[in-house]
Amino acid sequence: MFRRVYWVVEHVYADGRTQVHGVYTSIPNLIRHGLKVPDGVALRLTLTKLDGDDEPFGIWMEPQFEEMIRQLDKFVKTEEFSAEQCHSLAEALLIVAKAA
């Protein structure tokens, strides 16, 4: 399936610097590779289209991840993501938040 949306993972440092850590086309790859965050670094996720100049669908940092999970319902309806994938992402983000 050709992906319409992409996850951009950024690490946000205490001094305000940011660094793109990766771009992922699927929630399983995002969970597997993108959610590993060093100690003292915050995680920011952006969901966006590729090759477009529209605003991203969303940009979230902890503690906004709960809101992000609710907003993913529209992507389940369009079958971009499955409900199971969104549930897995929510569980993975809870682990990241507890580790922070």
N, C-alpha and C positions, 0 to 999 in steps of 0.2 A: 504494500500500500504506500503510495506517495504521501509523505507527511506534509501537512499544511502549516503546522505550528511547531515551534522549536523552543526548547528550554535553554536559557542562558543562565549559567551558574557563575556567580561572582563571590569572591571572598572580600569582605569589608573589614579593614583593619581599624584599630582603635584611633589611629591618627587621621582617619577619614579616607585613606587610600583605598582603592578598589583594584581588584585584578580578576579578569575573566578566567575562570578555572576550566570551563568547558561549555560545549553546546551539544545538546542531546535531542534526538528525534523521538525518543520513546520514554515513557515513565519507567519501565524496567531498567533501561540503561542509566537513566537519571539516578535511580535508587542505587544501582550497583556501583556506579563510578562517580557520580556528581555530588553526593551528599557527605563525602569525607571532608571534614573541616578541621584544620589545626586548632589547638587550644588558643583561646583568646581572639579568635577570628569569627565574625558573624557571617551568616549565609544569606545571600540575596538571590532570589529566583525571579527571572523574567520570562514570561510566555509571550511569544511574538511570531508573526509571519515572517517568512523568508522573502527577500527581494521586494520589499515594500517600504513605503515611507509613512505608513499609518502608525498611530500610537500602538504600543504593545497592548496585548489583552490585559496584562497585569504585571505589576512589579511588587514582590512581597519580601519582607524580612521578618524574622521572628520578632514579635509575637503575632504577626499577621497571618501566619500559615493556616490557622483555622478558617479565616475568611477566604483564603485562596481555595481551600478544599470545597467550600460551599459554591464558589464561583465556577468550579470545574463541571458542575452539573450540565451546563449548556454544551460542553464538549462531549459529554456522555450521550446526550440527545442526538448529536450529529455523528456519533460513533467514531470520533477522533480518539477518544479514550474509553476504556470500559469502566464500569462501576468498580470492578475488582481492582483494576490498576489504580484508580483514585483512592480506594481504601488502603491499598498497599503503600501508596505515597503518604497518606495521612499517618499511618503507623510508623513509617520510616522517619517522618519529620518529628514525631513525638520523641523518638529515640535521640535525634539530633538535638532537640530542645533540652532534653534531660541531661545530655552530656555537656551542654554549654555552661 
